[in-house]
Amino acid sequence: MKEKDIRIKAFTVFMKSSQTVEKLIKQDFLKKEINLNEYAVMELLYHRGDQPIQSIGRRVLLGGGSITYVIDKLEDKGFLYRKPSEKDRRVMYACITEAGKKYMDKRVVEQEALIYKVFDELNEAEVEYAIDLFKRIGIHAESLLK
């Protein structure tokens, strides 16, 4: 295969496999109490603690209106609450509740199990090699953005 053709094939395979993995993750979320955007917010709070709501959107790649909606939904489910900053009354924090922590204790394990299943096809050395390749592709693509 010509160099140009092999790169086009590599891109196509990379994109199709990425879409299939994304489809699998979304399918898994259809069976759960929270959706992918809600999970991203919960995971941030679970691992990093209380966060200013204004900064959550940037960290989980959601716009301002979307983040407010997601925070409202999670608050309605009892997984988080809002707390005003003691130092700056313009800042509002999202804080995970005990119910949210218990949910994430279980959900993180389930999510990790699914990720392990996705990579079961590869041995450890191949996974490490894939990480290196994905990282290099991402860094190079990012350099093309400038």
N, C-alpha and C positions, 0 to 999 in steps of 0.2 A: 504494500500500500504506500502511496506517496506521502511525504511528510505532511503536506497540507491536508490530505484526506484523513490521515490518522488523527490529526488534531481536531478536525470537525467531528469525527466519530467519538473521540474522547469527550468533547464538549457535550455532544448529544447524549451519550451514556451517563455522564456526570449529572446533567440536568434531569434526565428521566429517572435516574435512581433517587435523586434528591426529591423530586416530586412524589415518588412512590413512598418514600420514608415519611414525608410530610403528610401524605394521605393516610398512612397507617397511624401516625400520631393523632391526627384529627379524628379518625374513626374511634380510637381509644377514648378520646375526650367526649365523644357523643354519649358514652355510657356513664359518664361521671357527673358529679354535682356542679362542677365548674368548667368553664370553657378555657381555651388556650390562653386568651388574654388575661383572664382572671387568675389562671395558674401562674403566669409570668409575674404578676403583681404579688401573689401570695408567696411565690418562691423567693422573690427579692426580700420581702419582709421576714420570711422564715429564716433566711440565711444571714441577712444584714441588719435586722432589727428595724425599729421605727424609722420612717423616711418622710421627708417633706413631700407632700403630694405633688408640688410643682416639679420636683426632680424625678419622680417615678416615671412619668411619661417618657422622658429622654432615656432613662435606663432600660426600659422595656419596649422602646420604639412605638409608643402610642401618642397620638395627638391630644391636645388639651381637653377637647370635648369628650373624646373617647375615654380618657383616664378618669374623668369625673363619673361617667356612666359606669365604668368597671368598679370604681371605688363604691359607688352607691349600691351596686348589685352585691358586692362582697359584704358590705355593711348590713344589707337586708338579710343576708344568709347568716349573719352573726360571726363571720370570720375575721372582721376587722372593725375598728372604730376610729373616729377622727379625734385628734387631741390638739388644741391650740398650743403654739410655741410659747414658752414662758418668757423668752427673750424678745420675740418679734411678733406682734399680734397679727401681722399680715401673713404669717406662715402657719399652715395647718399640717399636722403630721398624720400619716396613716399608721396604725398600730395593730398588730396581729393579736387576736383574742386567744384565750385558752382553747376554745373550740376550734379556732383556725389552726393553732399549733397541733392539736390532736389530729385534725384532718390531714395536715401536711406530713405529720409523722408517717401516716399510712400511705398517703398519695405519692410521696417522694420515693418510697420503696417500690411501689407499683410502676412508677415511671422509669426508675432505674432498671427494673426487671425487663421492661419492654425494650429499652435501649440495648441491654445485654443480648436480647433475642435478635435484634437487628444485626448485631456484630458477631453473633455465634458462627457465622459462615467463615470468619477469619480467625487465624491463630493470633497470639499476642504480638508476635513480631510483625505480622501483616497489619494489625491495628495501629501499631506505632508508626509503621511506614505510611499508612493511609493518613494519619494525623499530620505527618511531615508534609506529605503531598498536598493535602487540603490547605494547610497553613501557607505553604509556598504559593499555591494558586491564589489564595485570598490576598496575600501581601502584594503579589504582582498585580492583581486586578485593581487593588486599592491605589497602587502607584500610577496606574493608567487613568485614574479619575482626576489627577492633579493637572 
